[in-house]
């Protein structure tokens, strides 16, 4: 299956050459879950503060993904 992923802020370091918010198509096996995607992207789960799946916040970090899903991943944000 194919998932469209958008990485934001420091998470773009996982895919050199990609700009923040630029869509990336990621191929995953059927029945894949969010942790499988993070492993594929080489992103530590603790580095993701917020995941938005098809326009809604993800509360279950073990959620199953489906073909055609759109996912945004955001790190913790600091500043002042």
Beta strands, then each sheet from edge to edge (+ up, - down):
strand 1: 2-7
strand 2: 23-27
strand 3: 50-53
strand 4: 56-57
strand 5: 70-74
sheet 1: 2+ 1- 5- 3+ 4-
end
